[in-house]
Amino acid sequence: MTKSPITGIEYEEVECAFITNPYQALLYLKNGASCDLCDVLWSSERRPDCLVFVFKKTELIKRLYAEWNTHKLK
């Protein structure tokens, strides 16, 4: 279990999606996923020196991810 120092939310990493593309994260938030945001952290693990947006893998996030992959997410 990880506790975010930013949001104070506790989450299991295996139950989350780690988004390193800031535009993708912005579109998730714009489309109602703010309640699924668990954390924002800095990392060089997934990409060099980037912010990582941590979202719970909810049905909404799965739908938004599918729309992102088909270039339909606006």
ZAVOTI-568958 format. One record per residue (C-alpha): chain; y, z, x. Coordinates in Angstrom, 1 decimal, m for minus. Example, Ala and Ser with C-alpha at 12.3 -4.5 7.8 and 13.67 -1.06 7.14 Angstrom:
<pt unit="A" py="m4.5" pz="7.8" px="12.3"/>
<pt unit="A" py="m1.1" pz="7.1" px="13.7"/>
END
This chain:
<pt unit="A" py="0.0" pz="0.0" px="0.0"/>
<pt unit="A" py="3.4" pz="m1.0" px="1.3"/>
<pt unit="A" py="6.7" pz="0.5" px="0.1"/>
<pt unit="A" py="9.8" pz="m1.6" px="0.4"/>
<pt unit="A" py="12.8" pz="0.0" px="2.1"/>
<pt unit="A" py="15.0" pz="m2.5" px="0.2"/>
<pt unit="A" py="13.7" pz="m2.2" px="m3.4"/>
<pt unit="A" py="11.7" pz="1.0" px="m3.2"/>
<pt unit="A" py="8.8" pz="m0.8" px="m4.9"/>
<pt unit="A" py="5.2" pz="m0.1" px="m3.7"/>
<pt unit="A" py="2.9" pz="m3.2" px="m3.6"/>
<pt unit="A" py="m0.4" pz="m4.3" px="m2.2"/>
<pt unit="A" py="0.1" pz="m7.3" px="0.1"/>
<pt unit="A" py="m3.1" pz="m9.0" px="m1.1"/>
<pt unit="A" py="m1.6" pz="m9.1" px="m4.6"/>
<pt unit="A" py="1.6" pz="m10.8" px="m3.5"/>
<pt unit="A" py="3.0" pz="m14.2" px="m2.5"/>
<pt unit="A" py="5.1" pz="m14.3" px="0.6"/>
<pt unit="A" py="7.8" pz="m17.0" px="0.3"/>
<pt unit="A" py="9.7" pz="m18.1" px="3.4"/>
<pt unit="A" py="11.6" pz="m21.0" px="1.9"/>
<pt unit="A" py="14.9" pz="m19.5" px="0.7"/>
<pt unit="A" py="15.5" pz="m22.4" px="m1.7"/>
<pt unit="A" py="12.0" pz="m21.8" px="m3.3"/>
<pt unit="A" py="12.8" pz="m18.1" px="m3.6"/>
<pt unit="A" py="16.2" pz="m18.9" px="m5.2"/>
<pt unit="A" py="14.5" pz="m21.2" px="m7.8"/>
<pt unit="A" py="11.9" pz="m18.5" px="m8.6"/>
<pt unit="A" py="14.7" pz="m16.0" px="m9.2"/>
<pt unit="A" py="16.8" pz="m18.5" px="m11.2"/>
<pt unit="A" py="13.7" pz="m19.1" px="m13.4"/>
<pt unit="A" py="13.2" pz="m15.4" px="m14.3"/>
<pt unit="A" py="11.0" pz="m14.0" px="m11.5"/>
<pt unit="A" py="13.5" pz="m11.3" px="m10.5"/>
<pt unit="A" py="11.2" pz="m8.7" px="m12.1"/>
<pt unit="A" py="8.3" pz="m9.9" px="m9.8"/>
<pt unit="A" py="10.3" pz="m9.5" px="m6.6"/>
<pt unit="A" py="8.9" pz="m6.6" px="m4.6"/>
<pt unit="A" py="10.5" pz="m6.9" px="m1.2"/>
<pt unit="A" py="12.7" pz="m8.9" px="1.1"/>
<pt unit="A" py="11.8" pz="m8.6" px="4.7"/>
<pt unit="A" py="12.4" pz="m10.2" px="8.1"/>
<pt unit="A" py="9.6" pz="m11.7" px="10.0"/>
<pt unit="A" py="8.6" pz="m14.1" px="12.8"/>
<pt unit="A" py="5.0" pz="m14.0" px="11.7"/>
<pt unit="A" py="5.0" pz="m16.9" px="9.2"/>
<pt unit="A" py="8.1" pz="m18.8" px="10.5"/>
<pt unit="A" py="10.4" pz="m18.1" px="13.4"/>
<pt unit="A" py="13.1" pz="m15.5" px="12.5"/>
<pt unit="A" py="13.1" pz="m15.8" px="8.7"/>
<pt unit="A" py="13.6" pz="m13.8" px="5.6"/>
<pt unit="A" py="10.4" pz="m13.4" px="3.6"/>
<pt unit="A" py="10.6" pz="m12.9" px="m0.2"/>
<pt unit="A" py="7.6" pz="m11.0" px="m1.5"/>
<pt unit="A" py="6.7" pz="m11.7" px="m5.2"/>
<pt unit="A" py="3.9" pz="m10.2" px="m7.2"/>
<pt unit="A" py="1.3" pz="m12.9" px="m8.1"/>
<pt unit="A" py="1.9" pz="m12.9" px="m11.8"/>
<pt unit="A" py="1.2" pz="m15.7" px="m14.3"/>
<pt unit="A" py="4.9" pz="m16.6" px="m14.1"/>
<pt unit="A" py="4.8" pz="m16.9" px="m10.3"/>
<pt unit="A" py="1.7" pz="m19.0" px="m10.5"/>
<pt unit="A" py="3.4" pz="m21.3" px="m13.0"/>
<pt unit="A" py="6.6" pz="m21.5" px="m10.9"/>
<pt unit="A" py="4.4" pz="m22.3" px="m7.8"/>
<pt unit="A" py="2.7" pz="m25.1" px="m9.6"/>
<pt unit="A" py="6.0" pz="m26.5" px="m10.7"/>
<pt unit="A" py="7.4" pz="m26.2" px="m7.1"/>
<pt unit="A" py="4.4" pz="m28.1" px="m5.8"/>
<pt unit="A" py="4.9" pz="m30.9" px="m8.3"/>
<pt unit="A" py="8.7" pz="m31.0" px="m7.6"/>
<pt unit="A" py="9.4" pz="m30.1" px="m11.2"/>
<pt unit="A" py="11.0" pz="m26.7" px="m10.5"/>
<pt unit="A" py="14.8" pz="m26.8" px="m11.1"/>
END
